Amino acid sequence: MHKRMMLLGILTVAVLMLVWQGALAATNFANGEATAVATPITRVHDPVVITGSQLSAFQGAPLADLVLYAYVAATWQAVPFQIDEVDADDNFVALEDGVLDGNDQLAFMPMDAGGWVSATTWVSDVTAVAYPRYAITVTNPLSPTEMGWVYLYRSPTLPRAATQYIAWDEAAQMVTAVSYTLRFDPQNFLGVADMTLNGTAVDVLDRQKLRATATIYVGPFPIGTQQINEESILDFLTEPVTITLPIVGPVRAVGGNVTQQFTLYGARADFAISIPVGRQDVPGVPNTSFTIDALRSSLDLLEPTATGMAPTTYYDSNTPAGVPVDGSPDAVPSTPLANWQQFDGALGGFVMLTDIGLDSGTVTNFYLDNGNFNADDTGDGRSFGDTGFAITDPDGILDIWQTIYFLRGSQGNQGTMVTAWAANPLTAVTGAQWFEGVEGPGTAVYLPLITIQVELGTEKITD
């Protein structure tokens, strides 16, 4: 037993020594100032999001005075960022009080992080050194050696970064991001109308499609059924479907209403939609109601050979080898429910992660690749990898959470990796620092830290 404990102690010291030596190897003590070069974080889709509660020393500070910097190649550089205000009901608002509150959110992208510097190395700004700053350590939990640092200063005189990763044109109902554009057409139908990938000007999407079967009632009596699609559903909606995004910054655009929420980044789009699917009144028709008996939502590509996407392959968690998207039917399982769905083509592609909440009903996968013209279809009347989900006998409130990751070039099956990204958000640790000679709780020096967790099972170490 003593030998086992001694051996574990030796192993622990050895691991700590390796970690310490690794930290020293990455650290430069030139001119008496310690710096460390960042190990680039390879996850460029996911943002880093920090709440105001993690920045307690800046509580009540004017948002216009806060600015983010990184130390890159021995130079301080402004980092694109934004601080979005959140009200007491946890809703994003364009303007609440203009100062940092505990539930407000700081967002930036991990690829803009730089190296680590000691607490004695600051930007050259008289106002900035009069206040504390926050050192923010960003780590990729899927690869903990990937680390970077940014520094949040308080100064109205420090310049801000000019880079924009996203733009929103409300009149055109179009978002333009680094890796994609999405356009909506709310006057004609519900859902995404156009999509381009990676700076190309070619629309690759026919449209987002909706199919539903409803039973119509007069009083308590059913009088027949009605087919509903993404166009005719507008007659049943009492809330306007025009998208409004009150918050548009360098990093993300955020907004929506009680039935739909959007958070759009440079290479990622998050959607949350809430739809009542139980019995409800028909707007403007007295004593008339309806129920939804079946529902389908899907994204349908345009013909890949016409858009330049060919060859295009469809993957999902049930179809890891993929099938070609070419207008010829394929055997893609409808069950079990897919964890992810992906298109991979010559112009790039995207992975969709979908989570569905429903009081009752049966959810299955939907996939249709059939280039024959169908007069009863919408859009171009054909289906090229039309993919999504279908629900039968739904009831209550249907909640749909969907995240789309946009990828560059043809990369093959990326679904498992993207699923891991979503399940393991980037981590951020904040630490307040004060400039040397400025009165404060104390000057702290932060060294790069690599945490190694060793789990001991039931195996024995014999004497």
C-alpha positions, 0 to 999 in steps of 0.5 A: 500500500505504501509503495502504491501511494509513493508511486502515485506521488511520484507520478503526480510530481512528474506530471506537475513538472511536465506541465510547469516546464511546458508553461515555461517553454512557452513563456518569454521573459524579455525585458523583465516582462513575461509573455506567452504565445497562444496555441491557436484555437481551431474552433472558429464557428463557436463564440466565446460568451461571458456574462456580466456576473463574471466581470464584477469589477466592471458592474455599472460601467458604461458599455461604451467605455469597455473595449477588448484587446489581444496581444498578438506578435508583441503588439496590442490589437483591438478585438471585434466584440460586443456586449449585448444587454439582457433585461429582467425577463432574460430578453435581448434588448437594443437598449436597457440602461447602457451599463454593464449588468450581471445578466448582460453578455460579452461575445467574441470569437476565439480566433481573435484571442492572442497571447498571455502577458503579465499583469505589468504589461498594459496598453498605452492609454492613460485612462485604461491604467486608471481602472482594472482590466480583465484577463480572459483565458479561453480554452477548447475543452476538446483540446485543452492545450489550445488556449488564448487570451483577451483583455477587457479594458475600460477606456473611452479613448481606446480605439475599437476594432473595425472588423464585422463578421455579420451584417443584417439588412432588415428591409431585404430580410437578409443576413450576410456573414463570413461563411454564408448568407440567408434571406427570408421572404416573409411576405410570401412564405415562412422560412429560409428562401435563399442561401449562399456559401463561403462568399459565392453569389450562387443560391444553393437552396430551393427553400425551407419547406413546411407541410402540415395536415390539419383537421378543421372543426366547426364548434365541436364537429370535424368537417374535413381536413386541409393541407398546409404548406409554408405559403398557406400557413401565413393565413393561420398566423396571428403574429407577423413573420417579418424578422426583426433583429434589434441587436446587430454587432460585429460578432452576432445578430440577435432578435426575434419575438415570442415565437421565434428567436435568432442568434446569427454568427459568422459561421453559425446560425441558431434558431429557436421556434415555438409553435402551438400544435394543439387545437386552436381557433382559425383567425377571423373565422368565428366558431371555427378551430383546427388541430395539426395532425401531421407536420414536416419541416425541411431544407431542400437544395437546388439541383447541385449540378446547376448551382456548382455544388456537385458533387454533393453528399448527404450524411446523417448519424444513421447514414455515416457513409453518405448518399449522393444528392443527385435527384435519384432516390436513396435509402435513408432511414427514418428512424432512429431520430438523427442526431445531426444532418449534413450536406457536403458539396463543392462550394462548402456545406453545413451540419444541422443539429436539431432538438425537438420538444413536444408534449406528445407525438412521434418524430421521425427523420425526413429525406427525399432526393427525387429530381422528377417534377411534382406539380403539388410541390412548392419552390422548383417542384423538385427535391434534391436532398430535401431533409428535416423531420416529420411529426405525426399526432403532435399536441401542445407546444412544439419547440424546435431548437436548431443550430447550423454550422457552415463549413468550407470546401468539401470535407466529408462526414463532419457530423460527429465532430460538430456534435462534439463542438455543440456539446462542449462550449469553449470555456472562459475564465476571467481574472481582474488585474490592476496596473502596477502602482494603482490602488486596488485589491492587489496585482495578480499575475496569471500563468498559463494553466493546463489542468490534467485530470487522472481518473483512477479505476479499480485496477490495482498496482501490485507490490 
